Amino acid sequence: REAAGWSAEARAATPKIAALLAAAALPEPEPVPRVTFQSEGRLLIVGPADAALRWAEGLKEQLDVTVLITGKAVGSELPTERGYPIYSGKLERLSGWLGAFEAAWSQENPIDLDVCTRCNACIKVCPEEAIDWSYQIDLDRCRDHRKCVVACGAIGAIDFDRSDLARSEAFDLVLDLGRDALFSMHQPPQGYWHPGADAAAQAAAVAEIAGAVGSFEKPKYFNYKASICAHSRSEQPGCNLCIEVCSTAAIRADGDYVFVEPHLCMGCGACATVCPSGAMTYAYPSVPDLGTQVRTLLATYRAAGGRDACLLFHDAAGRELILRLGRRGKGLPSRVIPVELQHMASAGIDVWLGALAYGASDIAVLATGAEAPQYAEAIARQMGFCDAIAQALGYQGTHAHLLRAGDVAALEAAVWALRPALAVRAPATFHWTADKRATIALAVEHLLAHAPTPQSTIALAAGAPFGTIVVNRDTCTMCLACVGACPEGATLDHPQAERPELRFIETKCVQCGICAATCPEDAITLEPRMLLTAAAREPRVLNEAAIFNCIRCGKPLGTEKMVGNMLARLAGHSMFAAPGALDRLKMCADCRVIDMMQSELPTGRGTATAREP
């Protein structure tokens, strides 16, 4: 209703209504694995004493409460009964998620509240009244006479020279009442609340915390194929896009690969959107399932007489804006078909190009501002690549739009400003696959087959996941280190060739740059582009080299350029100043040993004369 019929173009909305009804009738996507959380109600309340103790008193009957007082507690009053653990100190580290938080803090005050019995003896003997009912010493007033230490006696709660300051404990839930959040990422982990000093926000957080006990599940949103991940090889840097874009810090480097903590992943899908190789894929829903929905929408819309379809991808926050736009504004244009995703960043260039191949005029992604700022930036960059491909093939107009709209007025202005772009003449019939690059290849192949201006090569901006490499033959020594480093198998040698060959398959290259970082001669540079001929799928020779043979036995030793570079660099070295020393570098390992032994024989018993090949 709000997404179709309630519109200034309601009379023309019948094709869109038919498309939405057809998509709604599709079966649910296949279920995905689940991620489980287990919370037993161990709650850490951390922050200023008054607020922390007030909420601890209210929650102690429902949850297993622990309080960590930060900052000065002087002026506050601890409960008369020890109903729950109370600590004071500076929180050094907090990590984890719902049911598995690890907190580490350091004891700062001489009085350890966990040991203190609250007998009040220290309060009575302190002449400066530096200790009050918070049972913490005001170090600005204390004159260090240590009468409180004597009064505490065998209890040992007061120690001005305490060396063991580190404390740590595990918790299921964390209520952070401090001014600054303990987690700096845009989207903190589940099980953590930071309402700040606002009393209403604190009450809302406490209401949620009270229900956060038991077992909980969420989908495992991603799949990861490490074998084609272009993060790194042999400690040489490659792609960090997924790590940089993740707003939950769920992704970290793990040697040559990455590790995704499923408990921290919130399902934004931006990692899969920016992944150049398709090692990271989105699973909720999968690309094939989303493809079925898009194909149904566009086919039904077209069959009902609709033209110039624009798909508007949005998430739950975007849905609310769209519904309000239908109620209060002009609604959506009749050609704009909303497609809801788990998150606005979960669909990328494979989905967009696939939609264009299915006959969409253009696509749009709605960013409401609720998402992490890096998501919109990543989407805009990927859209640049998508538009460059479509426009280079002669499909006029803007085919990918990022709509930044935080309210109804901004959304109305953005969607009604969209103009149709030139669509493909014949819609594609292929099915989207879970292989990102395969889906892109199928979509581009279809767009090329019907292109108004077919091209053989499309130039792309830096950072594009397609391209070639350029090898400087003057500096390349054919060591083939790049072959062993490439995670995609784009660079390869030719073991059956008469001489060493460096070959390259362009469709496999993701422009990760590992080959360039690995090359000891800095002979490789990246060139982003999309080659659309059959040559892109075939190995082509980038460089080849003549073989240098051992000057003694003729056994292949290496490439001529590699041996020549080595000799040039060592020619002036003192270790090779003796006659014949450099010649030994032209020999294989066996002949080198024989030559050294024969050179030490008495004159007349001779050595074989070295010969050039």
C-alpha positions in Angstrom: 0.0 0.0 0.0 2.5 2.7 1.2 5.2 1.3 -1.2 3.0 1.2 -4.3 -0.6 2.4 -4.3 -0.2 5.4 -2.1 1.7 7.5 -4.6 1.3 10.6 -6.7 1.5 8.1 -9.6 -1.0 5.7 -8.2 -2.8 5.3 -11.5 0.4 3.8 -13.1 1.3 1.6 -10.1 -0.5 -1.6 -11.2 2.7 -3.2 -12.7 4.6 -2.5 -9.5 1.8 -3.9 -7.3 1.8 -7.0 -9.4 5.6 -7.4 -9.1 5.5 -6.9 -5.3 2.7 -9.5 -4.9 4.6 -12.0 -7.1 7.8 -11.6 -5.0 5.8 -11.9 -1.8 4.5 -15.3 -3.0 8.1 -16.7 -3.4 9.1 -19.4 -0.9 11.3 -18.4 2.0 15.1 -18.7 1.4 16.9 -21.8 2.6 17.7 -21.6 6.3 21.3 -20.7 7.3 23.4 -21.9 10.2 22.8 -20.3 13.6 25.1 -18.5 16.0 24.2 -19.2 19.7 24.6 -17.0 22.7 24.3 -18.2 26.3 23.7 -15.6 29.1 23.5 -16.5 32.7 22.8 -13.0 33.9 26.3 -12.0 35.1 26.1 -8.3 34.8 28.9 -5.8 35.1 27.9 -2.2 35.9 30.7 0.1 35.3 30.7 3.9 35.8 30.4 6.6 38.5 29.5 5.3 41.9 26.1 6.9 42.5 24.6 5.8 39.2 26.2 2.4 39.2 25.1 1.6 42.8 21.6 2.9 42.2 21.0 0.5 39.2 22.8 -2.3 41.0 20.3 -2.1 43.9 17.4 -2.3 41.4 18.8 -5.3 39.5 20.4 -7.4 42.3 17.3 -9.5 42.7 17.1 -10.4 39.0 20.7 -10.6 37.9 24.1 -11.6 39.3 25.4 -8.0 39.6 29.0 -6.8 39.9 29.8 -3.1 40.2 33.1 -1.5 39.0 33.3 2.1 40.3 35.4 4.3 38.1 36.6 7.8 38.9 36.4 9.3 42.4 33.9 7.6 44.6 34.4 10.1 47.5 31.0 11.5 48.6 29.1 8.4 47.7 27.9 5.7 50.2 28.2 2.0 49.7 25.3 -0.2 50.7 25.3 -1.4 54.3 24.9 -5.0 53.2 27.3 -6.8 50.9 24.7 -8.0 48.5 27.0 -8.1 45.4 30.6 -7.6 44.6 31.8 -4.0 44.4 35.2 -3.0 43.0 36.9 0.3 42.2 39.6 1.0 39.6 40.3 1.8 36.0 38.9 -0.5 33.3 41.9 -1.4 31.1 40.2 -3.7 28.7 36.8 -5.0 27.7 36.2 -7.5 25.0 33.7 -10.1 24.0 30.0 -10.3 23.3 26.7 -11.4 25.0 27.5 -14.2 27.3 31.3 -14.0 26.9 32.7 -10.6 28.0 36.1 -10.4 29.5 36.9 -7.3 31.7 40.3 -6.4 33.0 40.9 -3.5 35.4 43.5 -2.2 37.7 43.1 -1.4 41.4 43.9 2.3 41.9 42.7 3.2 45.5 44.6 1.8 48.5 41.4 0.3 49.8 40.3 -2.9 48.1 36.5 -2.9 48.2 36.3 -6.6 47.6 38.2 -7.3 50.8 36.9 -4.4 52.9 34.3 -5.5 55.6 32.9 -1.9 56.0 33.6 -2.0 59.7 34.2 1.8 59.7 37.5 1.5 61.7 39.4 3.4 59.1 36.9 6.2 58.9 37.1 6.7 62.7 40.9 6.9 62.9 41.6 9.1 59.9 42.5 12.6 61.2 42.0 14.3 57.8 38.6 12.7 57.2 40.1 11.4 53.9 37.9 8.3 54.1 34.1 8.5 54.0 31.2 6.1 53.5 32.5 5.2 50.0 35.3 3.4 51.8 37.8 5.0 49.4 40.7 7.2 50.4 40.7 10.8 49.0 44.4 10.9 48.1 44.3 14.7 47.8 43.5 15.0 51.5 45.5 12.0 52.8 48.7 12.8 54.6 50.0 9.2 54.5 50.3 8.6 58.2 48.9 5.0 57.7 46.7 4.9 60.8 44.0 3.4 58.6 46.4 0.6 57.7 46.9 -0.2 61.4 43.1 0.0 62.1 42.4 -2.4 59.3 44.7 -4.9 60.9 44.6 -8.5 59.8 41.8 -7.8 57.3 44.4 -6.2 55.0 42.0 -4.3 52.8 44.2 -1.2 52.9 47.6 -1.3 51.2 49.4 1.8 49.9 52.2 -0.3 48.4 50.1 -3.0 46.7 51.9 -4.5 43.8 49.2 -6.8 42.5 46.9 -4.4 40.9 45.5 -6.4 38.0 42.0 -7.7 38.2 39.9 -9.6 35.7 36.6 -11.4 35.5 34.1 -12.8 33.0 30.6 -11.4 32.5 27.5 -12.0 30.3 26.3 -8.5 30.2 27.8 -5.0 30.5 26.0 -1.7 31.5 28.4 1.1 30.8 27.4 4.3 32.6 30.5 6.3 31.7 30.6 9.4 29.6 32.7 7.7 26.8 31.8 4.3 25.4 34.2 1.5 26.2 33.8 0.2 22.6 34.8 2.6 19.9 33.3 0.8 16.9 30.1 2.2 15.3 28.1 -0.9 16.3 29.1 -2.4 19.7 28.6 -6.0 20.5 25.3 -7.5 21.6 25.1 -7.6 25.4 26.7 -4.2 25.9 24.7 -1.0 26.7 26.0 2.5 26.9 23.1 4.9 27.8 25.5 7.5 29.1 24.3 9.9 31.9 20.7 10.2 30.5 18.3 8.8 33.1 15.7 7.9 30.6 18.2 6.1 28.4 19.6 4.3 31.4 16.1 3.1 32.4 15.4 1.8 28.8 18.8 0.0 28.8 18.0 -1.6 32.2 14.6 -2.8 30.9 16.4 -4.6 28.0 19.1 -6.0 30.3 16.5 -7.6 32.5 15.4 -9.8 29.6 18.8 -10.7 28.3 19.1 -14.0 30.2 19.0 -17.4 28.6 19.8 -18.8 25.2 19.7 -16.6 22.1 20.3 -17.2 18.4 21.0 -15.2 15.2 21.8 -16.2 11.7 25.4 -16.8 10.6 25.3 -14.1 8.0 28.5 -14.9 6.0 30.5 -17.6 4.3 34.2 -17.4 4.0 36.4 -19.3 1.5 40.0 -18.8 2.7 41.6 -20.3 -0.4 40.8 -17.4 -2.6 41.1 -14.7 0.0 43.5 -12.0 -1.2 44.4 -10.6 2.2 48.0 -11.6 2.2 50.5 -14.3 1.1 53.9 -15.0 2.8 53.4 -11.9 4.9 53.1 -9.7 1.9 50.2 -7.2 2.1 47.2 -7.5 -0.1 43.5 -6.6 0.4 42.2 -5.2 3.7 38.9 -4.0 2.5 36.7 -6.2 4.6 38.7 -5.3 7.8 38.5 -1.6 7.0 34.7 -1.6 6.3 33.5 -3.7 9.2 31.7 -1.5 11.7 31.7 -4.2 14.5 35.4 -5.1 14.5 34.3 -8.6 13.8 37.0 -9.2 11.2 40.7 -9.3 11.9 43.9 -10.4 10.2 44.8 -14.1 10.8 48.1 -14.7 9.1 47.7 -14.7 5.4 43.9 -14.8 5.8 41.2 -13.1 7.9 39.1 -14.4 10.7 35.4 -13.4 11.2 34.0 -13.7 14.7 30.4 -14.7 14.0 29.2 -13.5 17.5 30.3 -10.0 16.7 29.0 -10.0 13.1 25.7 -8.0 12.8 24.9 -9.0 9.3 25.6 -5.8 7.4 27.2 -7.7 4.5 29.6 -4.8 3.6 32.5 -7.2 3.8 31.0 -9.3 0.9 30.1 -6.1 -1.0 33.7 -4.9 -1.1 35.5 -8.3 -1.3 37.1 -8.4 -4.8 37.6 -12.1 -5.0 34.3 -13.4 -3.6 36.0 -15.1 -0.7 33.5 -13.4 1.6 29.9 -14.0 0.6 26.6 -13.0 2.1 24.3 -15.7 3.2 21.1 -14.0 4.6 19.8 -14.2 2.0 22.3 -15.7 -0.5 22.9 -14.0 -3.8 21.0 -16.8 -5.7 18.0 -16.3 -3.5 18.1 -12.5 -4.0 18.5 -13.1 -7.7 15.3 -15.1 -7.8 13.5 -12.3 -6.1 14.9 -9.6 -8.4 14.1 -11.7 -11.5 10.6 -12.3 -10.3 10.0 -8.6 -9.6 11.4 -7.4 -13.0 9.7 -10.1 -15.1 6.3 -9.5 -13.5 6.6 -5.8 -13.7 7.5 -6.0 -17.4 4.8 -8.5 -18.1 2.2 -6.2 -16.5 3.2 -3.4 -18.8 5.7 -1.6 -16.6 8.7 0.3 -18.1 12.1 1.6 -16.9 12.0 -0.3 -13.6 14.2 1.1 -10.8 15.0 -1.2 -7.9 15.4 0.6 -4.6 17.4 -1.5 -2.1 16.8 -0.6 1.5 16.9 -2.0 5.0 14.5 -1.8 8.0 15.4 1.8 8.7 14.7 2.6 5.0 11.4 0.8 5.1 10.1 3.1 7.9 11.0 6.1 5.7 9.3 4.6 2.7 6.2 3.9 4.7 6.1 7.4 6.1 6.6 8.8 2.6 3.6 6.9 1.4 1.5 8.2 4.3 2.6 11.8 4.4 4.2 12.6 1.1 4.1 11.8 -2.6 5.0 8.1 -2.1 7.4 6.3 -4.4 7.3 6.9 -8.2 5.4 4.1 -10.0 8.6 2.8 -11.6 10.6 2.6 -8.3 10.2 -0.9 -6.8 11.4 -1.3 -3.2 13.6 -4.3 -2.3 14.2 -4.9 1.4 17.6 -6.3 2.5 18.9 -7.2 5.9 21.2 -4.2 5.6 21.6 -1.6 2.9 25.3 -2.6 2.4 24.6 -6.3 1.8 24.2 -6.1 -1.9 27.1 -5.1 -4.2 28.2 -4.8 -7.8 27.3 -8.4 -8.7 23.7 -7.7 -7.6 23.5 -4.3 -9.4 25.0 -5.5 -12.7 22.8 -8.6 -12.5 19.7 -6.4 -12.0 20.7 -4.3 -15.1 21.2 -7.6 -17.1 17.7 -8.6 -16.0 16.3 -5.5 -17.5 16.3 -2.9 -14.7 16.8 0.7 -15.9 18.7 1.6 -12.8 19.2 0.7 -9.2 19.3 2.8 -6.0 20.5 2.1 -2.5 18.9 4.1 0.4 21.3 5.3 3.1 19.3 6.8 6.1 22.4 7.8 8.1 21.8 5.1 10.7 24.5 3.0 9.1 28.2 3.4 9.7 29.7 6.2 7.6 32.1 3.9 5.8 29.3 1.9 4.4 28.0 4.7 2.2 31.5 5.5 1.1 32.1 1.9 0.1 28.8 1.7 -1.7 29.5 4.9 -3.6 32.9 3.6 -4.7 31.5 0.3 -5.9 28.7 2.1 -7.8 31.3 4.1 -9.6 32.7 0.9 -11.1 29.2 -0.3 -12.0 28.3 2.9 -13.8 31.6 3.0 -15.6 31.0 -0.4 -17.1 27.4 0.3 -18.1 28.1 3.7 -19.6 31.2 2.4 -21.5 29.0 -0.1 -23.2 26.7 2.7 -24.4 23.9 2.4 -21.8 23.3 6.1 -21.3 22.3 7.7 -18.0 23.2 7.0 -14.4 22.5 3.4 -13.5 23.5 3.3 -9.8 22.3 5.9 -7.3 23.2 6.3 -3.6 20.3 8.1 -2.0 21.3 9.8 1.3 18.1 10.6 3.0 17.5 10.8 6.8 13.9 12.0 6.7 10.8 11.9 4.5 11.5 15.2 2.8 15.0 14.2 1.7 13.7 10.8 0.5 10.9 12.4 -1.5 13.3 14.8 -3.2 15.8 12.0 -3.9 13.4 9.4 -5.4 11.4 11.9 -7.5 14.7 13.3 -8.9 15.6 9.8 -10.4 15.6 9.7 -14.1 15.4 6.4 -16.2 18.7 5.2 -17.8 18.9 3.2 -21.0 18.1 -0.4 -20.2 19.2 -3.6 -22.0 16.9 -4.6 -24.9 16.5 -8.2 -24.0 16.4 -9.3 -20.3 18.9 -12.0 -19.3 17.8 -15.5 -18.3 20.8 -16.7 -16.4 20.7 -17.5 -12.7 22.8 -15.6 -10.2 25.4 -17.8 -8.4 27.2 -17.7 -5.1 30.4 -17.1 -7.0 30.5 -13.3 -7.1 32.9 -13.0 -10.1 31.0 -15.6 -12.1 27.7 -13.6 -11.6 29.5 -10.4 -12.7 31.0 -12.1 -15.7 27.5 -13.4 -16.8 25.9 -10.0 -16.3 28.6 -8.2 -18.3 28.6 -10.8 -21.0 24.9 -10.2 -21.5 25.2 -6.4 -21.4 28.0 -6.6 -23.9 26.0 -8.8 -26.3 23.2 -6.2 -26.4 25.4 -3.1 -26.0 24.7 0.0 -28.1 28.5 0.6 -28.3 30.4 -2.7 -27.7 33.9 -2.4 -26.3 36.9 -4.7 -26.0 38.4 -2.9 -23.0 36.9 -0.6 -20.3 39.1 1.6 -18.3 38.3 1.6 -14.6 39.3 3.7 -11.6 42.0 2.7 -9.1 40.7 0.2 -6.6 38.5 -1.7 -9.1 38.5 -5.5 -8.6 39.3 -6.1 -12.3 42.4 -5.4 -14.3 45.8 -6.6 -15.6 49.4 -6.3 -14.4 52.2 -4.7 -16.3 55.6 -6.3 -16.0 58.8 -4.3 -16.7 60.8 -6.8 -18.8 64.0 -4.8 -18.3 64.0 -5.3 -14.5 62.0 -8.6 -14.2 64.4 -11.5 -13.5 61.8 -14.2 -13.9 62.2 -15.4 -10.4 58.5 -16.2 -10.5 57.9 -15.2 -6.9 54.7 -13.5 -8.1 53.4 -16.9 -9.3 53.7 -18.5 -5.8 52.2 -15.4 -4.2 49.0 -15.0 -6.2 46.0 -16.3 -4.2 43.8 -16.4 -7.3 46.0 -18.2 -9.7 46.1 -15.3 -12.1 49.9 -15.5 -12.5 51.4 -18.8 -13.5 54.4 -20.3 -15.1 54.7 -22.9 -17.9 56.6 -26.0 -16.7 56.6 -27.6 -20.1 58.0 -24.6 -21.9 61.6 -24.6 -23.2 62.3 -21.4 -21.3 60.7 -19.9 -18.2 57.5 -18.0 -18.9 55.4 -15.7 -16.7 51.8 -16.1 -17.8 48.7 -14.3 -16.7 44.9 -14.9 -16.8 43.2 -11.6 -16.6 39.7 -12.8 -15.5 41.3 -14.2 -12.3 43.1 -11.0 -11.3 41.4 -9.1 -8.4 44.0 -6.3 -8.3 45.0 -7.1 -4.7 48.6 -6.1 -5.3 50.2 -9.0 -3.6 52.3 -9.8 -6.7 53.6 -6.2 -6.8 54.4 -6.3 -3.1 56.2 -9.7 -3.5 58.3 -8.7 -6.5 61.9 -8.1 -5.3 62.6 -6.0 -8.4 59.5 -3.8 -8.2 58.8 -4.8 -11.8 55.0 -5.2 -11.5 52.4 -2.4 -11.6 48.6 -2.8 -11.5 46.3 -1.5 -14.3 42.6 -1.5 -13.4 40.4 -2.3 -16.4 37.9 -4.8 -17.7 39.0 -6.8 -20.8 35.9 -8.1 -22.6 37.5 -10.3 -25.3 38.1 -14.1 -25.1 41.8 -13.3 -24.4 40.8 -12.3 -20.9 40.1 -16.0 -20.1 43.3 -17.4 -21.7 46.8 -17.4 -20.4 49.0 -14.8 -22.0 52.8 -14.5 -21.7 53.9 -11.4 -19.9 57.6 -12.2 -19.9 60.0 -15.0 -20.7 63.7 -15.5 -20.2 66.7 -17.4 -21.7 68.2 -20.2 -19.5 71.7 -19.8 -18.0 73.5 -23.2 -17.9 76.3 -24.2 -15.5 79.6 -23.4 -17.3 81.1 -26.7 -16.2 78.4 -29.3 -16.7 75.7 -27.5 -18.7 72.9 -28.1 -16.2 70.2 -25.4 -16.1 71.1 -22.9 -13.4 68.6 -20.1 -13.7 67.7 -17.3 -16.0 70.4 -15.3 -17.7 69.1 -12.1 -16.3 68.9 -13.4 -12.7 72.5 -14.7 -12.9 73.7 -11.6 -14.6 72.2 -9.3 -11.9 73.7 -11.5 -9.2 77.2 -11.3 -10.8 76.9 -7.5 -11.3 76.0 -6.9 -7.6 78.8 -9.2 -6.3 81.6 -8.2 -8.7 83.2 -5.8 -6.3 82.7 -7.8 -3.1 85.8 -8.8 -1.3 84.5 -12.4 -0.9 84.8 -12.8 -4.7 88.0 -11.0 -5.4 90.1 -14.1 -5.8 90.7 -15.4 -9.4 87.9 -17.7 -10.5 85.6 -16.9 -7.5 83.0 -15.2 -9.7 83.2 -18.1 -12.1 82.0 -20.4 -9.4 78.8 -18.5 -9.2 78.2 -19.6 -12.8 78.3 -23.2 -11.7 75.7 -25.5 -10.2 76.1 -26.5 -6.6 77.9 -29.8 -7.4 80.4 -28.3 -9.8 81.1 -25.5 -7.4 82.3 -28.0 -4.8 84.3 -29.9 -7.3 86.0 -26.8 -8.6 86.9 -25.6 -5.1 88.4 -29.0 -4.2 90.4 -29.2 -7.5 91.8 -25.7 -7.0 93.4 -26.8 -3.8 95.2 -29.8 -5.4 99.0 -29.4 -6.1 100.0 -27.8 -9.4 100.3 -30.4 -12.2 97.3 -32.4 -11.0 95.2 -29.7 -12.5 91.6 -28.9 -12.9 89.3 -29.2 -15.8 89.1 -26.0 -17.8 85.8 -24.2 -17.3 83.9 -23.6 -20.5 81.2 -21.2 -21.5 78.1 -22.9 -22.8 
